[in-house]
Amino acid sequence: MRDFILTQSIARDSAFVFPKLRRMLRSWFVKRDLARLERFDDYMLSDIGLTRGDLRHLRRLPLDVDLTHEMDRLRETRARGTRRA
């Protein structure tokens, strides 16, 4: 799955003139939205499938990382962990 996402993002980036700049701008906008999510209470964050620790982790990542895919990966990892319990 991770290879598919990587291939998909490479193909999508090759369609633009400045792919790295586009990816960095998108990550910057996502980080700005994450700052808004930090104002939510813990119940609302758990409803979304995130924790405050996840938000801190995502905001510390470099701008060239696709934060939406990383956010989905965190949710999937947590969902798999709770199913085993």
Rosetta blueprint (number, residue, H / E / L):
1 M L
2 R H
3 D H
4 F H
5 I H
6 L H
7 T H
8 Q H
9 S H
10 I H
11 A H
12 R H
13 D H
14 S H
15 A L
16 F L
17 V L
18 F L
19 P H
20 K H
21 L H
22 R H
23 R H
24 M H
25 L H
26 R H
27 S H
28 W H
29 F H
30 V H
31 K H
32 R H
33 D H
34 L H
35 A H
36 R H
37 L H
38 E L
39 R L
40 F L
41 D L
42 D H
43 Y H
44 M H
45 L H
46 S H
47 D H
48 I H
49 G L
50 L L
51 T L
52 R H
53 G H
54 D H
55 L H
56 R H
57 H H
58 L H
59 R H
60 R H
61 L L
62 P L
63 L L
64 D L
65 V L
66 D L
67 L H
68 T H
69 H H
70 E H
71 M H
72 D H
73 R H
74 L H
75 R H
76 E H
77 T H
78 R H
79 A H
80 R H
81 G H
82 T H
83 R H
84 R H
85 A L
